[in-house]
């Protein structure tokens, strides 16, 4: 729709042109006096449609005052014609007010005046409408420029994705044809070293946090689209938090109902009766369904908290969760914090269990990054960020597929710090079906590639330590190495089988120094083992989970190709929501 907006006109002059649509000479004379007295310019009047459109084209008014008592005109029809020309309208109504009130409310976005008109009220209305229209015009220009920018980024992503896919396939083909993967061993030394550094860094406990001098106010955002199965339990869970002082709760909850077509809205309305402090924002088409970043920015506009927390609509937390996690971001030097994420349905099936291990491993990586200079990342559910840091970083990017990662990178490019809170966890629903799982992971992978392709130049130019730059790039390029990492594992397994079954025959040579090969094979396990050990499993569970998770991670090979295909063929950036079914702990 934005592309069809006519060329916009900003009021560059101090005396805007005002045009009147009316045949009432007395009203016209009165308006003339009010307009000229306010040092605006009266540029004429008309009352027949053809004459109106001709004069509007001739005098180019900045504002039109429309007499609704002009019975010869179709009110809705004429206002639509004027709207096409991007000129604001104030409707003046008198005797026909009750008769045409519905038409008035649907035909103009700027308001109306009631006869007899008052001089001060008329002048105030003109000034307010002109200012509002100018701001709306600037918003349209900004939106058009943003869309143009994002379309350019989309082309960059398509090109970079194509080049990455061609490069990876060429290297794999070269390996097969030459029967040598020595190059692969050296390439994989980069993620190998990164994984080992993270594993070693995660052994140390993170720096302790100081007790509050006071409880900072917190705004909790819960985006919701068709969440009838989980939204009630999530809202109740948050409201049970013991984050209070002597004056009462120090948090507010804002649920944004983003165009839900199920009973989410009805459930929220019922909750509002029971929980009066619950704030509900309802987004309708065409604004709804455009992206989670837009939803969060709407909530940000209404929020009053110093710190912003984001929960998914399937979240469950313990009563002391906020007390624990907010301490981290209350530190003046810290911009944000990501809490641990666990699955409340982890025992439902194999896939759910693997996601529990996966998020535990991710938490272990964030623990390491906390110890390596507070360079953690935001992971969507359970993220808490200072409101000032969000605003200073340009807010959430509504076009970004993974708005959380995007925000984290923008914060750190500016020198910000993000911590990890491992002692407080959000519990969410694990995806239990492979089709939905891959749909979710393709979105996550696309978000990583988007961030890598678009922000890499900014990261390299950022005035931050080299180690921090490396940490950011290593994190957002994770999916880029996955295909090669697990292709390397396949080659290693294939060689091992061939060596035993075919009497020392090697299918594909791997001739890098022995230590390089050993590190490449074993670097996957230390971080995983550390994260598993923190949940105190039995020895049997410990080793079973290691084997199961190793097998599970081979899904990253088809995921890479699915992601590249989606990025090269998509026509727009589109946020794909994860369906929540609800369940029991």
BAVO-488110 format. One record per residue (C-alpha): residue in one letter; x, y, z. Coordinates in pm, whole numbers, padded with zeros to 5 digits, always signed. Layout:
residues N
AXYZ ...
***
This chain:
residues 585
X+00000+00000+00000 X+00284+00238+00074 X+00406+00222-00283 X+00073+00370-00400 X+00090+00677-00180 X+00115+00991-00398 X+00411+01221-00378 X+00406+01387-00040 X+00432+01759+00030 X+00593+01894+00341 X+00487+02235+00468 X+00808+02422+00407 X+00646+02766+00425 X+00533+02951+00736 X+00186+03032+00594 X+00006+02713+00481 X-00260+02734+00209 X-00615+02664+00330 X-00899+02579+00091 X-01271+02573+00180 X-01540+02351+00029 X-01878+02520+00084 X-02148+02727-00083 X-02235+02903+00244 X-02106+03258+00192 X-02141+03346+00561 X-01937+03042+00666 X-01674+03112+00400 X-01634+03473+00516 X-01605+03365+00877 X-01343+03104+00792 X-01156+03358+00580 X-01123+03586+00884 X-01008+03303+01113 X-00754+03181+00857 X-00605+03519+00777 X-00604+03620+01145 X-00390+03312+01217 X-00152+03421+00938 X-00246+03126+00720 X-00341+03187+00357 X-00699+03151+00236 X-00661+03030-00124 X-01023+03003-00234 X-01341+02801-00214 X-01572+02586-00428 X-01874+02360-00385 X-01918+02165-00711 X-01706+01850-00743 X-01551+01931-01082 X-01471+02284-00972 X-01332+02159-00639 X-01087+01917-00802 X-00979+02175-01058 X-00907+02444-00797 X-00730+02199-00565 X-00495+02114-00850 X-00446+02483-00922 X-00380+02620-00569 X-00220+02313-00403 X-00370+02358-00054 X-00206+02213+00256 X-00542+02174+00434 X-00908+02161+00331 X-01207+02265+00543 X-01515+02075+00420 X-01870+02188+00495 X-02064+01866+00556 X-02396+02048+00517 X-02325+02082+00145 X-02596+01836+00035 X-02491+01836-00331 X-02173+01645-00239 X-02124+01281-00152 X-01918+01319+00164 X-01736+00986+00144 X-01675+01019-00229 X-01520+01367-00211 X-01303+01288+00091 X-01167+00979-00087 X-01080+01194-00389 X-00898+01441-00165 X-00724+01161+00024 X-00571+01041-00305 X-00400+01379-00326 X-00260+01341+00026 X-00433+01652+00163 X-00576+01647+00519 X-00943+01736+00570 X-01132+01887+00860 X-01508+01835+00830 X-01740+02109+00956 X-02085+01983+01058 X-02403+02152+01167 X-02768+02057+01121 X-02691+01721+00959 X-02460+01601+01239 X-02679+01313+01362 X-02764+01215+01007 X-02407+01188+00880 X-02204+01109+01194 X-02125+00757+01069 X-02002+00894+00737 X-01787+01151+00917 X-01617+00891+01134 X-01532+00670+00835 X-01439+00938+00585 X-01173+01145+00762 X-00876+01052+00981 X-00827+01404+01114 X-01152+01511+01284 X-01430+01766+01262 X-01563+02100+01390 X-01923+02171+01493 X-02116+02480+01390 X-02126+02752+01501 X-01751+02746+01468 X-01533+02908+01730 X-01231+03112+01623 X-00984+02969+01876 X-01105+02613+01826 X-01082+02646+01447 X-00730+02786+01458 X-00619+02523+01708 X-00768+02246+01493 X-00591+02371+01180 X-00254+02387+01357 X-00291+02042+01512 X-00409+01877+01189 X-00129+02031+00984 X+00129+01919+01236 X-00021+01570+01255 X-00037+01539+00878 X+00322+01652+00839 X+00432+01390+01091 X+00227+01126+00911 X+00391+01232+00586 X+00735+01198+00737 X+00637+00856+00870 X+00530+00750+00520 X+00858+00872+00373 X+01052+00689+00641 X+00850+00372+00581 X+00907+00390+00204 X+01278+00440+00256 X+01287+00153+00504 X+01113-00080+00262 X+01355+00024-00012 X+01645-00046+00223 X+01505-00387+00318 X+01444-00480-00046 X+01811-00400-00115 X+01913-00614+00182 X+01697-00897+00045 X+01889-00887-00283 X+02219-00892-00093 X+02101-01194+00106 X+01994-01380-00210 X+02332-01318-00372 X+02533-01410-00062 X+02324-01723-00003 X+02379-01835-00361 X+02754-01779-00335 X+02776-01963-00002 X+02582-02259-00138 X+02794-02276-00452 X+03113-02252-00246 X+03011-02531-00007 X+02894-02763-00283 X+03211-02697-00483 X+03431-02779-00185 X+03237-03099-00113 X+03255-03200-00480 X+03630-03132-00483 X+03668-03349-00174 X+03488-03641-00335 X+03666-03609-00669 X+04014-03571-00523 X+03943-03806-00232 X+04108-03557+00001 X+03951-03361+00288 X+04271-03212+00424 X+04148-02863+00339 X+03834-02933+00542 X+04037-03019+00850 X+04213-02683+00834 X+03890-02488+00770 X+03716-02661+01060 X+04001-02563+01288 X+03829-02221+01318 X+03501-02344+01475 X+03701-02613+01656 X+03911-02356+01841 X+03601-02145+01910 X+03412-02442+02061 X+03709-02539+02280 X+03757-02180+02402 X+03387-02159+02490 X+03398-02493+02670 X+03701-02390+02878 X+03554-02047+02955 X+03225-02201+03068 X+03394-02396+03348 X+03434-02083+03560 X+03135-01941+03744 X+03003-01615+03603 X+03066-01294+03796 X+02821-01249+04084 X+02560-00974+04072 X+02506-00712+04340 X+02187-00680+04540 X+01938-00415+04439 X+01961-00065+04576 X+01599-00043+04464 X+01371-00255+04247 X+01375-00114+03893 X+01040-00114+03716 X+00994-00387+03456 X+00760-00409+03158 X+00687-00764+03042 X+00588-00801+02675 X+00400-01111+02557 X+00333-01120+02180 X+00037-01346+02102 X-00104-01470+01773 X-00358-01754+01796 X-00234-01864+02139 X-00561-01989+02291 X-00392-02305+02420 X-00121-02133+02626 X-00183-01761+02677 X-00386-01790+02998 X-00130-02006+03178 X+00148-01772+03064 X-00022-01457+03189 X-00112-01619+03522 X+00242-01747+03564 X+00388-01399+03518 X+00135-01234+03749 X+00231-01477+04027 X+00584-01328+04035 X+00698-01199+04374 X+00869-00893+04224 X+00719-00642+04470 X+00821-00374+04714 X+00624-00218+04999 X+00408-00029+04746 X+00310-00333+04545 X+00419-00494+04214 X+00713-00337+04033 X+00620-00486+03698 X+00354-00446+03433 X+00235-00702+03178 X+00152-00598+02820 X+00005-00865+02594 X-00007-00776+02225 X-00280-00971+02048 X-00144-00966+01695 X-00446-01033+01476 X-00551-01360+01643 X-00842-01540+01473 X-00902-01793+01752 X-01028-01724+02106 X-00709-01552+02225 X-00883-01213+02241 X-01176-01351+02440 X-00943-01524+02687 X-00747-01202+02738 X-01067-01004+02795 X-01173-01249+03063 X-00830-01229+03225 X-00854-00850+03223 X-01163-00867+03444 X-00973-01077+03696 X-00637-00896+03654 X-00725-00526+03603 X-00360-00419+03567 X-00315-00640+03261 X-00261-00424+02951 X-00387-00558+02619 X-00292-00419+02280 X-00489-00552+01983 X-00344-00526+01633 X-00576-00574+01335 X-00508-00637+00966 X-00341-00497+00767 X-00099-00401+01048 X-00104-00740+01218 X+00101-01043+01120 X+00390-00844+00975 X+00662-00943+01220 X+00737-00984+01588 X+00960-00675+01590 X+00665-00452+01496 X+00461-00608+01776 X+00732-00543+02034 X+00778-00184+01918 X+00406-00119+01970 X+00435-00247+02325 X+00751-00041+02378 X+00559+00277+02298 X+00310+00203+02577 X+00554+00069+02835 X+00653+00249+03153 X+00928+00018+03281 X+01299+00093+03297 X+01370-00265+03189 X+01188-00457+02916 X+01136-00833+02938 X+01004-01049+02654 X+00825-01380+02699 X+00677-01610+02438 X+00309-01695+02476 X+00389-02047+02603 X+00612-01934+02892 X+00605-02052+03251 X+00827-01910+03522 X+00882-01957+03894 X+00777-01689+04140 X+01133-01574+04210 X+01234-01560+03842 X+01214-01181+03806 X+01398-01125+04134 X+01691-01330+04003 X+01716-01219+03643 X+01654-00844+03678 X+01957-00811+03908 X+02184-00873+03611 X+02049-00595+03393 X+02007-00354+03686 X+02386-00314+03675 X+02456+00030+03520 X+02723-00120+03291 X+02497-00396+03153 X+02250-00349+02867 X+02074-00683+02866 X+02056-01037+02997 X+01935-01369+02862 X+01804-01626+03109 X+01825-02002+03074 X+01556-02174+02865 X+01413-02516+02951 X+01139-02733+02800 X+00847-02818+03026 X+00750-03109+02796 X+01105-03242+02757 X+00997-03602+02822 X+00721-03605+02560 X+00937-03760+02288 X+01290-03779+02145 X+01264-03446+01965 X+01148-03262+02277 X+01431-03413+02481 X+01690-03306+02225 X+01567-02947+02239 X+01617-02953+02616 X+01979-03057+02556 X+02020-02809+02271 X+01908-02512+02482 X+02126-02635+02766 X+02423-02637+02530 X+02330-02290+02406 X+02314-02174+02768 X+02661-02313+02826 X+02788-02110+02529 X+02627-01794+02672 X+02786-01870+03008 X+03124-01881+02832 X+03057-01553+02652 X+02959-01395+02983 X+03304-01487+03113 X+03468-01364+02791 X+03367-01001+02820 X+02989-01002+02866 X+02929-01076+02498 X+02620-01292+02533 X+02321-01286+02300 X+01946-01244+02333 X+01747-01557+02254 X+01388-01435+02230 X+01214-01595+02526 X+01348-01473+02860 X+01541-01170+02735 X+01560-00854+02948 X+01702-00528+02814 X+01718-00173+02941 X+01456+00037+02763 X+01716+00306+02695 X+01943+00050+02525 X+01660-00064+02297 X+01576+00294+02198 X+01942+00389+02146 X+01988+00087+01919 X+01700+00186+01694 X+01439-00040+01857 X+01351-00385+01721 X+01374-00434+01347 X+01022-00533+01240 X+01156-00673+00912 X+01411-00902+01081 X+01318-01271+01099 X+01506-01304+01431 X+01454-00966+01589 X+01623-01076+01914 X+01957-01159+01750 X+01934-00843+01543 X+01887-00628+01855 X+02172-00801+02039 X+02416-00736+01756 X+02312-00369+01732 X+02365-00329+02106 X+02711-00487+02100 X+02824-00294+01791 X+02771+00017+02003 X+02990-00132+02276 X+02706-00267+02491 X+02725-00570+02718 X+02486-00864+02747 X+02502-01118+03028 X+02369-01468+03092 X+02162-01570+03394 X+02183-01946+03444 X+02010-01967+03781 X+01673-01845+03650 X+01494-02030+03371 X+01194-01978+03149 X+01006-02297+03068 X+00861-02323+02720 X+00700-02584+02500 X+00933-02791+02284 X+00823-02860+01928 X+00728-03227+01907 X+00685-03279+01532 X+00970-03276+01281 X+00786-03072+01017 X+00713-02789+01262 X+01064-02823+01403 X+01232-02770+01065 X+00996-02479+00992 X+01108-02314+01315 X+01478-02387+01259 X+01477-02261+00902 X+01346-01930+01039 X+01621-01921+01302 X+01889-02006+01047 X+01761-01741+00806 X+01778-01487+01089 X+02141-01576+01154 X+02232-01549+00787 X+02044-01218+00755 X+02241-01077+01045 X+02571-01212+00912 X+02525-01084+00558 X+02394-00739+00653 X+02586-00657+00971 X+02928-00807+00899 X+03069-00481+00753 X+02936-00285+01053 X+03085-00536+01296 X+03425-00511+01129 X+03414-00129+01140 X+03280-00108+01495 X+03503+00055+01756 X+03505-00248+01985 X+03784-00490+02086 X+03892-00746+01827 X+03805-01031+02062 X+03450-00899+02086 X+03425-00871+01707 X+03542-01231+01675 X+03287-01343+01936 X+03000-01177+01750 X+03107-01312+01409 X+03168-01660+01548 X+02816-01667+01693 X+02622-01540+01391 X+02823-01753+01144 X+02739-02072+01335 X+02498-02198+01067 X+02751-02124+00793 X+02991-02388+00927 X+02730-02652+01011 X+02725-02819+00672 X+03102-02851+00663 X+03129-02959+01028 X+02887-03248+00988 X+03015-03335+00643 X+03351-03369+00815 X+03195-03598+01074 X+03044-03811+00796 X+03383-03840+00625 X+03545-03939+00957 X+03279-04203+01029 X+03300-04337+00674 X+03680-04362+00695 X+03658-04536+01032 X+03414-04796+00899 X+03623-04847+00585 X+03942-04878+00786 X+03799-05158+01001 X+03601-05343+00735 X+03834-05308+00438 X+04166-05357+00614 X+04316-05010+00655 X+04157-04863+00340 X+04087-04488+00363 X+03803-04364+00141 X+03884-03993+00167 X+04227-03882+00285 X+04259-03648+00584 X+04628-03562+00599 X+04645-03265+00835 X+04858-03312+01149 X+04712-03570+01386 X+04633-03311+01656 X+04423-03109+01410 X+04214-03414+01325 X+04168-03514+01688 X+04063-03163+01792 X+03817-03139+01502 X+03648-03463+01605 X+03643-03411+01981 X+03572-03036+02010 X+03199-03099+01973 X+03176-03283+02305 X+03331-03083+02595 X+03070-02806+02594 X+02786-03056+02564 X+02923-03268+02849 X+02957-02964+03075 X+02601-02850+03008 X+02465-03202+03069 X+02657-03236+03394 X+02489-02926+03541 X+02154-03107+03554 X+02300-03394+03761 X+02205-03686+03532 X+02282-04050+03606 X+02585-04198+03430 X+02357-04394+03196 X+02147-04089+03108 X+02463-03884+03059 X+02615-04108+02792 X+02283-04189+02626 X+02210-03820+02586 X+02554-03756+02435 X+02498-04022+02167 X+02139-03915+02101 X+02232-03549+02072 X+02525-03624+01840 X+02288-03808+01607 X+02026-03534+01641 X+02271-03267+01523 X+02301-03425+01181 X+01969-03255+01106 X+02186-02948+01046 X+02289-03085+00705 X+01939-03085+00547 X+01862-02767+00744 X+02144-02586+00563 X+02004-02673+00220 X+01645-02592+00323 X+01761-02253+00452 X+01959-02168+00139 X+01664-02265-00082 X+01424-02048+00119 X+01657-01748+00120 X+01719-01767-00254 X+01352-01808-00350 X+01160-01593-00098 X+01009-01268-00223 X+00990-01098+00114 X+01105-01137+00469 X+00827-01319+00649 X+00809-01416+01013 X+00695-01778+01064 X+00534-01825+01404 X+00586-02146+01602 X+00255-02312+01687 X+00199-02380+02058 X-00028-02665+02160 X-00007-02636+02538 X+00080-02919+02773 X+00176-03020+03123 X+00504-03006+03306 
***
